Each structure stands twice: as structure tokens, then as C-alpha cells.
């Protein structure tokens, strides 16, 4: 049976109203301790019956009728060493096969990140404009478009929900400002690290003077001495730490630290 056009329009209108109502702030079904910053009072004197739990979240707070006995005994599984491969099988697909796909996926991921970032900034601009509307003298006209109001003639309800809405918007804007500051700090740190990495690559090349043919005329002991001086100026000198127990620790910037036994002087 087909519906008349009027009923169809009415159904579409009700659906749109339900969707719009779902986007509003609803402080009626939220604990007041959350959005009013009320103090929690602990009462250790009165006896509270366990048969009447806190039912603010309705069905989610009901005590289950049956208790389940879970077997929590731990069973230790026997570990077997992996079998040793007799030969190394070469990979038939090299990394070059996937470079094009990886590059394309990386480009798409970057574009999606920029899109999400733009959408986030757009939402924050909307929140700022909504906060400005609530701070105007005709805020009571704009509040029902942001928050669910039961009675628009109730001044106390309007004032409380206006304050709660402004508080929620300010908290969201504060979280966004914190994220933006951390994101910019991390980006700056990454740029500094990348620049230091490039500089370190240029400096760590101690054999960069090999491209100059004049080094062929320099004796090896003089060339080694010059390179050693450059390393000491950049990374420091090798050191020894005497432990007073017949051992000493030798440290070299280019080698792993070693512990050796002191030789007795004859």
C-alpha cells in the first residue's frame, strides 16, 4: 500500500527533526556532577542497600540475575622452538615492485590528513561563532538551536543550560588549542631533528677529503693525525675510568665500552 504525498512529507520532516535533535546538547540525561562541576559527598555513616544501585544510566546499572563462575586457571602451553630452515629462499618480489603503490598510498593518506585537519578547523570556527552568539544580549534566541530545551519560558532552565553549553564549548576549544600547540611543537621538533640529521651526515663523513687528489701527496700519518683531531674536536677524546679493583673501563666514541684488567707494573 503506497502512502500519500502528505504522509511521505510528514515522515521525512519527522526524520529531519529527529536528526537535528540528535545534534543538540542534551544535559537532561547526563549526571549533573559532570557538567555542573558539583562536589561529590562521601557518606560513611548511612547504610546503603545493595539492592538499589545507582540507576542514573538506567538498564546499564542493573545487577545481573545470575552469577557466572569463570575458570581462571592458567594453563601453561609447551613452547616449541621454530624449525631451522635449511636454505634461505629468495623473495621473488622485490621492494621496487611496491614502491609505486606505497608512494600513491602515502600521497592519499596525506590528502586525507589535510582534509580531516580542514574539517576540524571548520568545526572549531563554528564553535567559536556559537560561543559568540551565547555571549550576546539575545542569547535566548540562539540557545534552542544549540541545546535541548524543555520549557523555553523557564528562565532558570535557560540560564543553567546556557552556562553548561558555554562550559562544554570552552572545554572543546581548550582541547583543540592544546592539540594545536602540541602538533606545532612536534612539527618544529621534527624539522630540527631532520636538519640535525642532514648536518650530522655531512659532518660524519671523515673521508670527505678523499675526493681531493691532493691528499695523495700527504703522508698517511699526517692525514690520520688531522682526521683524529677533527674527531676529537667533534666527539671528544677517548677516556679511561679506573675502578680501583684491578679493572678499568675504556671508552671510545667510535667503539663500544670495554672493561680490561690492569697490568701489574714490573
DRENPA-3360 file (N, C-alpha, C; in nm, 2 decimals, always signed):
BEGIN
1 = XXXXXXXX = +0.09/-0.12/+0.00/+0.00/+0.00/+0.00/+0.09/+0.12/+0.00 ~ +0.07/+0.21/-0.10/+0.15/+0.33/-0.11/+0.10/+0.44/-0.02 ~ +0.18/+0.52/+0.04/+0.14/+0.63/+0.12/+0.12/+0.75/+0.03 ~ +0.03/+0.84/+0.09/+0.00/+0.97/+0.02/+0.12/+1.06/+0.03 ~ +0.13/+1.16/-0.07/+0.25/+1.25/-0.06/+0.26/+1.33/+0.07 ~ +0.14/+1.36/+0.13/+0.14/+1.44/+0.25/+0.21/+1.36/+0.36 ~ +0.17/+1.23/+0.37/+0.23/+1.14/+0.48/+0.38/+1.12/+0.45 ~ +0.42/+1.11/+0.33/+0.56/+1.10/+0.30/+0.64/+1.22/+0.34;
9 = XXXXXXXX = +0.58/+1.34/+0.31/+0.65/+1.46/+0.35/+0.66/+1.47/+0.50 ~ +0.55/+1.42/+0.57/+0.55/+1.43/+0.71/+0.65/+1.34/+0.77 ~ +0.67/+1.22/+0.72/+0.77/+1.13/+0.76/+0.91/+1.18/+0.74 ~ +0.93/+1.24/+0.63/+1.06/+1.30/+0.60/+1.09/+1.41/+0.70 ~ +0.99/+1.49/+0.73/+1.00/+1.60/+0.82/+1.04/+1.55/+0.96 ~ +0.97/+1.45/+1.00/+1.00/+1.39/+1.14/+1.14/+1.34/+1.14 ~ +1.18/+1.27/+1.04/+1.32/+1.22/+1.04/+1.42/+1.33/+1.05 ~ +1.40/+1.44/+0.97/+1.49/+1.55/+0.98/+1.49/+1.62/+1.12;
17 = XXXXXXXX = +1.37/+1.63/+1.18/+1.37/+1.68/+1.31/+1.44/+1.59/+1.41 ~ +1.43/+1.46/+1.40/+1.50/+1.37/+1.49/+1.65/+1.38/+1.47 ~ +1.69/+1.40/+1.35/+1.84/+1.41/+1.32/+1.89/+1.54/+1.38 ~ +1.81/+1.65/+1.37/+1.85/+1.78/+1.42/+1.86/+1.78/+1.57 ~ +1.76/+1.71/+1.63/+1.75/+1.70/+1.78/+1.87/+1.62/+1.83 ~ +1.92/+1.52/+1.75/+2.03/+1.44/+1.80/+2.16/+1.52/+1.80 ~ +2.17/+1.63/+1.73/+2.29/+1.71/+1.72/+2.29/+1.81/+1.83 ~ +2.19/+1.83/+1.91/+2.18/+1.93/+2.01/+2.25/+1.88/+2.14;
25 = XXXXXXXX = +2.30/+1.97/+2.22/+2.35/+1.94/+2.36/+2.23/+1.89/+2.44 ~ +2.24/+1.78/+2.51/+2.14/+1.73/+2.59/+2.19/+1.71/+2.73 ~ +2.15/+1.80/+2.82/+2.20/+1.79/+2.96/+2.10/+1.73/+3.05 ~ +1.99/+1.68/+3.00/+1.89/+1.62/+3.09/+1.92/+1.48/+3.13 ~ +1.99/+1.40/+3.04/+2.02/+1.26/+3.06/+2.17/+1.25/+3.10 ~ +2.23/+1.35/+3.15/+2.37/+1.35/+3.19/+2.38/+1.38/+3.34 ~ +2.47/+1.31/+3.41/+2.48/+1.34/+3.55/+2.53/+1.48/+3.57 ~ +2.46/+1.55/+3.67/+2.49/+1.69/+3.70/+2.63/+1.71/+3.75;
33 = XXXXXXXX = +2.69/+1.60/+3.81/+2.83/+1.61/+3.86/+2.93/+1.64/+3.75 ~ +2.89/+1.61/+3.63/+2.98/+1.62/+3.51/+2.98/+1.76/+3.46 ~ +2.86/+1.81/+3.42/+2.86/+1.94/+3.36/+2.84/+2.06/+3.45 ~ +2.81/+2.04/+3.58/+2.79/+2.14/+3.68/+2.91/+2.15/+3.77 ~ +3.01/+2.06/+3.76/+3.12/+2.06/+3.85/+3.09/+2.06/+3.99 ~ +2.98/+1.98/+4.03/+2.94/+1.97/+4.17/+3.03/+1.89/+4.25 ~ +3.04/+1.91/+4.38/+3.12/+1.84/+4.47/+3.06/+1.70/+4.50 ~ +3.14/+1.60/+4.51/+3.10/+1.46/+4.54/+3.11/+1.45/+4.69;
41 = XXXXXXXX = +3.00/+1.42/+4.76/+3.00/+1.40/+4.90/+3.00/+1.25/+4.93 ~ +3.09/+1.21/+5.02/+3.10/+1.07/+5.06/+3.04/+1.05/+5.20 ~ +2.94/+0.97/+5.21/+2.87/+0.94/+5.33/+2.91/+0.80/+5.38 ~ +2.99/+0.80/+5.49/+3.03/+0.67/+5.55/+2.94/+0.63/+5.67 ~ +2.84/+0.71/+5.70/+2.75/+0.68/+5.82/+2.63/+0.60/+5.78 ~ +2.55/+0.65/+5.68/+2.43/+0.59/+5.65/+2.46/+0.45/+5.57 ~ +2.36/+0.36/+5.59/+2.38/+0.23/+5.53/+2.30/+0.23/+5.40 ~ +2.37/+0.19/+5.29/+2.31/+0.19/+5.16/+2.28/+0.04/+5.12;
49 = XXXXXXXX = +2.16/+0.01/+5.08/+2.13/-0.12/+5.04/+2.19/-0.15/+4.91 ~ +2.24/-0.27/+4.89/+2.30/-0.32/+4.77/+2.19/-0.35/+4.66 ~ +2.06/-0.37/+4.71/+1.96/-0.40/+4.62/+1.91/-0.28/+4.54 ~ +1.95/-0.16/+4.57/+1.91/-0.04/+4.50/+2.04/+0.03/+4.45 ~ +2.10/-0.01/+4.34/+2.22/+0.05/+4.30/+2.19/+0.19/+4.23 ~ +2.30/+0.25/+4.19/+2.29/+0.38/+4.12/+2.23/+0.36/+3.98 ~ +2.11/+0.41/+3.96/+2.04/+0.39/+3.84/+2.03/+0.51/+3.75 ~ +2.14/+0.59/+3.74/+2.13/+0.70/+3.65/+2.14/+0.66/+3.51;
57 = XXXXXXXX = +2.21/+0.56/+3.48/+2.22/+0.51/+3.34/+2.12/+0.40/+3.31 ~ +2.02/+0.39/+3.39/+1.90/+0.30/+3.36/+1.95/+0.16/+3.35 ~ +1.92/+0.09/+3.24/+1.94/-0.05/+3.23/+2.09/-0.09/+3.24 ~ +2.18/+0.00/+3.21/+2.32/-0.04/+3.22/+2.36/-0.06/+3.37 ~ +2.29/-0.02/+3.46/+2.33/-0.03/+3.61/+2.25/-0.15/+3.68 ~ +2.18/-0.23/+3.60/+2.11/-0.34/+3.67/+2.21/-0.45/+3.71 ~ +2.18/-0.51/+3.82/+2.26/-0.62/+3.87/+2.22/-0.75/+3.79 ~ +2.32/-0.82/+3.74/+2.28/-0.94/+3.67/+2.22/-1.04/+3.76;
65 = XXXXXXXX = +2.12/-1.12/+3.71/+2.04/-1.21/+3.79/+2.12/-1.34/+3.82 ~ +2.21/-1.38/+3.73/+2.29/-1.50/+3.75/+2.43/-1.46/+3.76 ~ +2.50/-1.52/+3.85/+2.65/-1.50/+3.86/+2.72/-1.61/+3.78 ~ +2.82/-1.57/+3.72/+2.90/-1.67/+3.63/+3.03/-1.70/+3.70 ~ +3.05/-1.83/+3.71/+3.18/-1.88/+3.77/+3.28/-1.90/+3.66 ~ +3.37/-1.82/+3.65/+3.47/-1.83/+3.54/+3.59/-1.91/+3.59 ~ +3.64/-2.00/+3.51/+3.76/-2.08/+3.54/+3.88/-2.00/+3.50 ~ +3.95/-1.94/+3.59/+4.07/-1.86/+3.56/+4.20/-1.93/+3.58;
73 = XXXXXXXX = +4.19/-2.07/+3.58/+4.32/-2.14/+3.59/+4.40/-2.12/+3.47 ~ +4.53/-2.10/+3.49/+4.62/-2.07/+3.39/+4.68/-2.20/+3.34 ~ +4.68/-2.22/+3.21/+4.74/-2.34/+3.15/+4.86/-2.30/+3.08 ~ +4.97/-2.36/+3.11/+5.10/-2.33/+3.05/+5.11/-2.42/+2.93 ~ +5.13/-2.35/+2.81/+5.15/-2.42/+2.69/+5.29/-2.45/+2.66 ~ +5.32/-2.56/+2.61/+5.46/-2.60/+2.58/+5.51/-2.52/+2.46 ~ +5.62/-2.46/+2.48/+5.68/-2.38/+2.37/+5.78/-2.47/+2.29 ~ +5.76/-2.46/+2.16/+5.85/-2.54/+2.07/+5.93/-2.44/+1.99;
81 = XXXXXXXX = +6.06/-2.47/+1.98/+6.15/-2.39/+1.90/+6.11/-2.40/+1.75 ~ +6.12/-2.29/+1.68/+6.09/-2.30/+1.54/+6.19/-2.38/+1.47 ~ +6.14/-2.45/+1.37/+6.23/-2.54/+1.29/+6.33/-2.45/+1.21 ~ +6.45/-2.51/+1.21/+6.56/-2.44/+1.14/+6.54/-2.46/+0.98 ~ +6.55/-2.35/+0.91/+6.54/-2.36/+0.77/+6.67/-2.40/+0.71 ~ +6.65/-2.49/+0.62/+6.78/-2.55/+0.55/+6.84/-2.45/+0.46 ~ +6.76/-2.37/+0.39/+6.81/-2.27/+0.30/+6.73/-2.15/+0.30 ~ +6.79/-2.04/+0.26/+6.72/-1.91/+0.26/+6.66/-1.90/+0.12;
89 = XXXXXXXX = +6.53/-1.88/+0.12/+6.45/-1.87/-0.01/+6.45/-1.72/-0.04 ~ +6.49/-1.69/-0.16/+6.49/-1.55/-0.21/+6.35/-1.50/-0.23 ~ +6.33/-1.38/-0.20/+6.20/-1.32/-0.21/+6.17/-1.29/-0.36 ~ +6.07/-1.35/-0.42/+6.05/-1.33/-0.57/+6.01/-1.19/-0.60 ~ +5.95/-1.12/-0.50/+5.90/-0.98/-0.53/+5.99/-0.89/-0.45 ~ +6.06/-0.80/-0.52/+6.15/-0.71/-0.46/+6.07/-0.59/-0.41 ~ +6.13/-0.51/-0.33/+6.06/-0.39/-0.27/+6.03/-0.29/-0.39 ~ +6.10/-0.29/-0.49/+6.08/-0.20/-0.60/+5.94/-0.22/-0.66;
97 = XXXXXXXX = +5.89/-0.34/-0.65/+5.75/-0.37/-0.70/+5.65/-0.29/-0.63 ~ +5.67/-0.27/-0.50/+5.57/-0.20/-0.42/+5.59/-0.05/-0.40 ~ +5.70/+0.00/-0.45/+5.73/+0.14/-0.43/+5.63/+0.23/-0.49 ~ +5.58/+0.20/-0.61/+5.48/+0.29/-0.67/+5.35/+0.29/-0.59 ~ +5.31/+0.17/-0.55/+5.18/+0.16/-0.47/+5.20/+0.23/-0.34 ~ +5.31/+0.21/-0.27/+5.34/+0.28/-0.14/+5.34/+0.43/-0.16 ~ +5.40/+0.48/-0.27/+5.41/+0.62/-0.29/+5.26/+0.68/-0.31 ~ +5.18/+0.60/-0.38/+5.05/+0.65/-0.41/+4.96/+0.65/-0.28;
105 = XXXXXXXX = +4.98/+0.54/-0.20/+4.90/+0.54/-0.07/+4.95/+0.65/+0.02 ~ +5.08/+0.68/+0.02/+5.13/+0.78/+0.11/+5.07/+0.92/+0.07 ~ +5.06/+0.94/-0.06/+5.00/+1.06/-0.11/+4.85/+1.07/-0.07 ~ +4.78/+0.96/-0.09/+4.64/+0.97/-0.05/+4.62/+0.99/+0.10 ~ +4.71/+0.93/+0.18/+4.70/+0.94/+0.33/+4.73/+1.09/+0.36 ~ +4.82/+1.15/+0.30/+4.85/+1.29/+0.33/+4.73/+1.38/+0.29 ~ +4.67/+1.35/+0.18/+4.55/+1.43/+0.14/+4.43/+1.41/+0.23 ~ +4.41/+1.29/+0.28/+4.31/+1.26/+0.38/+4.34/+1.34/+0.51;
113 = XXXXXXXX = +4.47/+1.34/+0.55/+4.50/+1.41/+0.67/+4.47/+1.56/+0.66 ~ +4.51/+1.61/+0.55/+4.48/+1.76/+0.53/+4.33/+1.78/+0.52 ~ +4.25/+1.69/+0.47/+4.10/+1.71/+0.47/+4.05/+1.70/+0.61 ~ +4.09/+1.61/+0.69/+4.05/+1.60/+0.83/+4.09/+1.72/+0.91 ~ +4.21/+1.77/+0.88/+4.25/+1.89/+0.95/+4.17/+2.01/+0.91 ~ +4.14/+2.03/+0.78/+4.05/+2.14/+0.74/+3.91/+2.12/+0.80 ~ +3.86/+2.00/+0.81/+3.72/+1.98/+0.87/+3.73/+2.02/+1.02 ~ +3.84/+1.98/+1.09/+3.85/+2.01/+1.23/+3.85/+2.17/+1.25;
121 = XXXXXXXX = +3.93/+2.24/+1.17/+3.93/+2.38/+1.18/+3.80/+2.44/+1.15 ~ +3.72/+2.39/+1.06/+3.59/+2.44/+1.03/+3.50/+2.42/+1.15 ~ +3.50/+2.30/+1.21/+3.42/+2.28/+1.33/+3.46/+2.37/+1.45 ~ +3.59/+2.40/+1.46/+3.63/+2.49/+1.57/+3.58/+2.63/+1.54 ~ +3.58/+2.67/+1.42/+3.53/+2.81/+1.38/+3.38/+2.81/+1.41 ~ +3.30/+2.71/+1.39/+3.16/+2.70/+1.42/+3.14/+2.71/+1.57 ~ +3.22/+2.64/+1.65/+3.21/+2.65/+1.79/+3.24/+2.79/+1.84 ~ +3.34/+2.86/+1.79/+3.37/+3.00/+1.83/+3.25/+3.09/+1.80;
129 = XXXXXXXX = +3.19/+3.07/+1.68/+3.08/+3.16/+1.64/+2.96/+3.13/+1.73 ~ +2.94/+3.00/+1.77/+2.83/+2.97/+1.87/+2.85/+3.03/+2.00 ~ +2.98/+3.03/+2.05/+3.01/+3.09/+2.18/+2.99/+3.24/+2.17 ~ +3.02/+3.30/+2.06/+2.99/+3.45/+2.05/+2.84/+3.47/+2.05 ~ +2.76/+3.38/+1.99/+2.61/+3.40/+1.99/+2.56/+3.39/+2.14 ~ +2.61/+3.30/+2.21/+2.57/+3.28/+2.35/+2.61/+3.40/+2.44 ~ +2.71/+3.48/+2.40/+2.75/+3.59/+2.48/+2.68/+3.72/+2.44 ~ +2.59/+3.72/+2.35/+2.52/+3.84/+2.31/+2.40/+3.86/+2.40;
137 = XXXXXXXX = +2.33/+3.97/+2.38/+2.22/+4.00/+2.46/+2.10/+3.92/+2.43 ~ +2.09/+3.87/+2.30/+1.97/+3.79/+2.26/+2.01/+3.64/+2.25 ~ +2.09/+3.60/+2.35/+2.13/+3.46/+2.36/+2.02/+3.36/+2.37 ~ +1.90/+3.40/+2.43/+1.79/+3.31/+2.44/+1.73/+3.27/+2.31 ~ +1.75/+3.35/+2.20/+1.70/+3.31/+2.07/+1.79/+3.20/+2.01 ~ +1.92/+3.20/+2.04/+2.01/+3.11/+1.98/+2.03/+2.98/+2.06 ~ +2.00/+2.99/+2.19/+2.02/+2.87/+2.27/+1.94/+2.75/+2.23 ~ +1.81/+2.76/+2.19/+1.74/+2.64/+2.14/+1.80/+2.57/+2.02;
145 = XXXXXXXX = +1.87/+2.65/+1.94/+1.94/+2.59/+1.82/+2.06/+2.51/+1.85 ~ +2.11/+2.52/+1.98/+2.23/+2.45/+2.02/+2.21/+2.34/+2.13 ~ +2.11/+2.37/+2.22/+2.08/+2.28/+2.33/+1.94/+2.25/+2.34 ~ +1.91/+2.13/+2.38/+1.77/+2.08/+2.40/+1.71/+2.15/+2.52 ~ +1.60/+2.22/+2.49/+1.53/+2.30/+2.59/+1.39/+2.24/+2.61 ~ +1.35/+2.21/+2.73/+1.22/+2.15/+2.76/+1.11/+2.26/+2.77 ~ +1.14/+2.37/+2.84/+1.04/+2.48/+2.86/+1.11/+2.61/+2.83 ~ +1.08/+2.67/+2.72/+1.15/+2.80/+2.68/+1.11/+2.91/+2.77;
153 = XXXXXXXX = +1.00/+2.90/+2.84/+0.96/+3.01/+2.93/+1.02/+3.00/+3.07 ~ +1.09/+2.89/+3.10/+1.16/+2.87/+3.23/+1.30/+2.94/+3.22 ~ +1.31/+3.05/+3.30/+1.43/+3.12/+3.29/+1.55/+3.05/+3.36 ~ +1.52/+2.98/+3.47/+1.62/+2.90/+3.54/+1.68/+2.79/+3.45 ~ +1.60/+2.72/+3.38/+1.65/+2.62/+3.28/+1.73/+2.68/+3.17 ~ +1.69/+2.80/+3.12/+1.77/+2.86/+3.02/+1.90/+2.91/+3.07 ~ +1.91/+2.96/+3.19/+2.03/+3.01/+3.24/+2.13/+2.89/+3.27 ~ +2.08/+2.79/+3.33/+2.16/+2.67/+3.36/+2.22/+2.61/+3.23;
161 = XXXXXXXX = +2.13/+2.59/+3.14/+2.17/+2.52/+3.01/+2.26/+2.61/+2.93 ~ +2.24/+2.74/+2.94/+2.33/+2.83/+2.87/+2.47/+2.82/+2.93 ~ +2.48/+2.82/+3.06/+2.61/+2.81/+3.13/+2.68/+2.68/+3.10 ~ +2.60/+2.57/+3.10/+2.65/+2.44/+3.07/+2.70/+2.43/+2.92 ~ +2.62/+2.49/+2.83/+2.66/+2.49/+2.69/+2.79/+2.56/+2.67 ~ +2.80/+2.68/+2.73/+2.92/+2.76/+2.72/+3.04/+2.69/+2.77 ~ +3.02/+2.62/+2.89/+3.13/+2.54/+2.95/+3.18/+2.43/+2.86 ~ +3.08/+2.36/+2.80/+3.12/+2.25/+2.71/+3.20/+2.30/+2.59;
169 = XXXXXXXX = +3.15/+2.41/+2.53/+3.22/+2.47/+2.41/+3.36/+2.52/+2.45 ~ +3.37/+2.58/+2.56/+3.51/+2.63/+2.61/+3.60/+2.51/+2.63 ~ +3.55/+2.40/+2.69/+3.63/+2.28/+2.71/+3.68/+2.22/+2.58 ~ +3.59/+2.22/+2.48/+3.63/+2.17/+2.35/+3.73/+2.25/+2.28 ~ +3.71/+2.39/+2.29/+3.81/+2.48/+2.23/+3.94/+2.47/+2.30 ~ +3.94/+2.45/+2.43/+4.07/+2.43/+2.51/+4.14/+2.31/+2.46 ~ +4.07/+2.20/+2.44/+4.13/+2.07/+2.39/+4.19/+2.09/+2.26 ~ +4.12/+2.17/+2.17/+4.17/+2.19/+2.04/+4.30/+2.28/+2.04;
177 = XXXXXXXX = +4.30/+2.38/+2.13/+4.41/+2.47/+2.14/+4.53/+2.39/+2.19 ~ +4.51/+2.30/+2.29/+4.62/+2.21/+2.34/+4.67/+2.12/+2.23 ~ +4.58/+2.06/+2.15/+4.63/+1.98/+2.04/+4.70/+2.06/+1.94 ~ +4.66/+2.17/+1.91/+4.73/+2.26/+1.81/+4.86/+2.30/+1.85 ~ +4.88/+2.33/+1.98/+5.01/+2.37/+2.04/+5.10/+2.25/+2.03 ~ +5.05/+2.13/+2.08/+5.14/+2.01/+2.07/+5.18/+1.97/+1.93 ~ +5.08/+1.98/+1.84/+5.11/+1.95/+1.70/+5.22/+2.04/+1.64 ~ +5.21/+2.17/+1.67/+5.31/+2.26/+1.61/+5.44/+2.24/+1.68;
185 = XXXXXXXX = +5.44/+2.21/+1.81/+5.57/+2.18/+1.88/+5.64/+2.05/+1.82 ~ +5.56/+1.95/+1.80/+5.61/+1.83/+1.74/+5.66/+1.85/+1.60 ~ +5.59/+1.93/+1.52/+5.64/+1.96/+1.38/+5.77/+2.03/+1.38 ~ +5.78/+2.13/+1.48/+5.91/+2.20/+1.49/+6.02/+2.11/+1.53 ~ +5.99/+2.02/+1.62/+6.09/+1.93/+1.67/+6.14/+1.84/+1.56 ~ +6.04/+1.79/+1.48/+6.08/+1.70/+1.37/+6.16/+1.78/+1.26 ~ +6.13/+1.90/+1.24/+6.21/+1.98/+1.14/+6.35/+2.00/+1.20 ~ +6.37/+2.03/+1.33/+6.50/+2.04/+1.39/+6.58/+1.91/+1.38;
193 = XXXXXXXX = +6.51/+1.80/+1.41/+6.58/+1.67/+1.41/+6.62/+1.64/+1.26 ~ +6.54/+1.66/+1.17/+6.58/+1.64/+1.03/+6.69/+1.72/+0.98 ~ +6.69/+1.85/+1.02/+6.81/+1.94/+0.99/+6.94/+1.89/+1.06 ~ +6.92/+1.85/+1.18/+7.04/+1.79/+1.25/+7.09/+1.66/+1.19 ~ +7.00/+1.58/+1.14/+7.04/+1.46/+1.08/+7.11/+1.48/+0.95 ~ +7.07/+1.58/+0.87/+7.14/+1.61/+0.75/+7.27/+1.67/+0.78 ~ +7.28/+1.76/+0.88/+7.41/+1.81/+0.92/+7.51/+1.70/+0.97 ~ +7.45/+1.61/+1.05/+7.53/+1.50/+1.11/+7.58/+1.41/+0.99;
201 = XXXXXXXX = +7.50/+1.39/+0.89/+7.55/+1.31/+0.78/+7.67/+1.38/+0.71 ~ +7.66/+1.51/+0.70/+7.77/+1.58/+0.63/+7.89/+1.58/+0.71 ~ +7.88/+1.59/+0.85/+7.99/+1.60/+0.93/+8.06/+1.46/+0.96 ~ +7.97/+1.36/+0.97/+8.03/+1.23/+1.00/+8.11/+1.17/+0.89 ~ +8.11/+1.23/+0.77/+8.19/+1.17/+0.66/+8.33/+1.22/+0.68 ~ +8.41/+1.14/+0.75/+8.55/+1.18/+0.78/+8.64/+1.16/+0.66 ~ +8.59/+1.09/+0.56/+8.67/+1.06/+0.44/+8.63/+1.15/+0.33 ~ +8.56/+1.26/+0.36/+8.51/+1.35/+0.25/+8.63/+1.42/+0.18;
209 = XXXXXXXX = +8.75/+1.42/+0.24/+8.86/+1.48/+0.17/+8.92/+1.39/+0.07 ~ +8.87/+1.27/+0.06/+8.92/+1.17/-0.04/+8.90/+1.22/-0.18 ~ +8.80/+1.30/-0.20/+8.77/+1.35/-0.34/+8.87/+1.44/-0.39 ~ +8.95/+1.50/-0.29/+9.06/+1.59/-0.33/+9.18/+1.51/-0.36 ~ +9.24/+1.52/-0.47/+9.35/+1.44/-0.51/+9.48/+1.49/-0.44 ~ +9.48/+1.60/-0.37/+9.60/+1.65/-0.30/+9.63/+1.56/-0.18 ~ +9.53/+1.49/-0.13/+9.56/+1.40/-0.01/+9.65/+1.29/-0.05 ~ +9.67/+1.26/-0.18/+9.76/+1.16/-0.22/+9.90/+1.20/-0.20;
217 = XXXXXXXX = +9.93/+1.33/-0.19/+10.06/+1.37/-0.17/+10.09/+1.39/-0.02 ~ +9.99/+1.38/+0.07/+10.01/+1.39/+0.21/+10.05/+1.25/+0.27 ~ +10.15/+1.25/+0.36/+10.18/+1.12/+0.42/+10.07/+1.07/+0.51 ~ +10.06/+0.94/+0.52/+9.94/+0.88/+0.59/+9.94/+0.91/+0.73 ~ +10.05/+0.92/+0.80/+10.05/+0.95/+0.95/+10.00/+1.10/+0.97 ~ +10.03/+1.19/+0.88/+9.98/+1.33/+0.89/+9.83/+1.33/+0.86 ~ +9.79/+1.26/+0.76/+9.64/+1.26/+0.73/+9.56/+1.19/+0.84 ~ +9.62/+1.09/+0.90/+9.55/+1.02/+1.01/+9.54/+1.11/+1.13;
225 = XXXXXXXX = +9.65/+1.19/+1.16/+9.65/+1.28/+1.27/+9.55/+1.39/+1.25 ~ +9.54/+1.45/+1.13/+9.44/+1.55/+1.11/+9.30/+1.50/+1.13 ~ +9.27/+1.38/+1.08/+9.13/+1.33/+1.09/+9.11/+1.30/+1.24 ~ +9.21/+1.25/+1.31/+9.19/+1.23/+1.46/+9.16/+1.35/+1.53 ~ +9.22/+1.46/+1.50/+9.20/+1.59/+1.56/+9.05/+1.64/+1.53 ~ +9.01/+1.62/+1.41/+8.87/+1.66/+1.38/+8.77/+1.57/+1.46 ~ +8.80/+1.44/+1.48/+8.71/+1.36/+1.55/+8.71/+1.40/+1.70 ~ +8.82/+1.43/+1.75/+8.83/+1.48/+1.90/+8.76/+1.61/+1.92;
233 = XXXXXXXX = +8.77/+1.70/+1.82/+8.70/+1.83/+1.83/+8.55/+1.81/+1.82 ~ +8.50/+1.71/+1.75/+8.36/+1.69/+1.74/+8.30/+1.60/+1.84 ~ +8.36/+1.49/+1.88/+8.30/+1.39/+1.96/+8.38/+1.37/+2.10 ~ +8.49/+1.43/+2.12/+8.56/+1.42/+2.24/+8.67/+1.31/+2.23 ~ +8.76/+1.31/+2.34/+8.87/+1.22/+2.34/+8.83/+1.09/+2.41 ~ +8.90/+0.98/+2.37/+8.88/+0.85/+2.45/+8.92/+0.87/+2.59 ~ +8.85/+0.80/+2.68/+8.88/+0.82/+2.83/+8.90/+0.68/+2.89 ~ +8.96/+0.67/+3.01/+8.97/+0.55/+3.09/+8.92/+0.58/+3.23;
241 = XXXXXXXX = +8.84/+0.49/+3.28/+8.79/+0.50/+3.42/+8.85/+0.39/+3.50 ~ +8.93/+0.43/+3.60/+9.00/+0.33/+3.69/+8.90/+0.30/+3.81 ~ +8.87/+0.17/+3.82/+8.77/+0.12/+3.92/+8.84/+0.08/+4.05 ~ +8.97/+0.09/+4.06/+9.04/+0.06/+4.19/+9.02/-0.08/+4.24 ~ +8.99/-0.17/+4.15/+8.98/-0.31/+4.18/+9.05/-0.40/+4.08 ~ +9.15/-0.34/+4.02/+9.22/-0.41/+3.92/+9.16/-0.41/+3.78 ~ +9.06/-0.33/+3.76/+8.99/-0.32/+3.63/+8.98/-0.17/+3.59 ~ +8.96/-0.15/+3.47/+8.94/-0.02/+3.42/+8.85/-0.02/+3.29;
249 = XXXXXXXX = +8.77/+0.08/+3.28/+8.68/+0.09/+3.17/+8.74/+0.18/+3.06 ~ +8.74/+0.14/+2.94/+8.79/+0.22/+2.83/+8.67/+0.26/+2.74 ~ +8.67/+0.39/+2.71/+8.56/+0.44/+2.63/+8.61/+0.51/+2.51 ~ +8.55/+0.48/+2.40/+8.59/+0.54/+2.27/+8.46/+0.58/+2.20 ~ +8.45/+0.70/+2.15/+8.33/+0.74/+2.08/+8.29/+0.66/+1.97 ~ +8.38/+0.59/+1.90/+8.35/+0.51/+1.79/+8.35/+0.36/+1.82 ~ +8.38/+0.32/+1.94/+8.37/+0.18/+1.98/+8.29/+0.16/+2.10 ~ +8.25/+0.03/+2.13/+8.17/+0.00/+2.25/+8.27/+0.00/+2.37;
257 = XXXXXXXX = +8.22/+0.05/+2.49/+8.30/+0.05/+2.61/+8.34/-0.09/+2.64 ~ +8.47/-0.11/+2.69/+8.52/-0.23/+2.73/+8.58/-0.23/+2.87 ~ +8.58/-0.34/+2.94/+8.64/-0.35/+3.07/+8.77/-0.44/+3.06 ~ +8.88/-0.39/+3.10/+9.00/-0.46/+3.09/+9.07/-0.47/+3.23 ~ +9.16/-0.57/+3.24/+9.23/-0.59/+3.37/+9.36/-0.51/+3.36 ~ +9.39/-0.44/+3.47/+9.51/-0.36/+3.47/+9.63/-0.45/+3.48 ~ +9.74/-0.42/+3.41/+9.86/-0.50/+3.41/+9.95/-0.44/+3.53 ~ +10.00/-0.54/+3.60/+10.09/-0.50/+3.71/+10.23/-0.45/+3.65;
265 = XX = +10.27/-0.34/+3.71/+10.39/-0.28/+3.66/+10.51/-0.35/+3.73 ~ +10.60/-0.40/+3.64/+10.72/-0.47/+3.69/+10.83/-0.38/+3.74;
% end
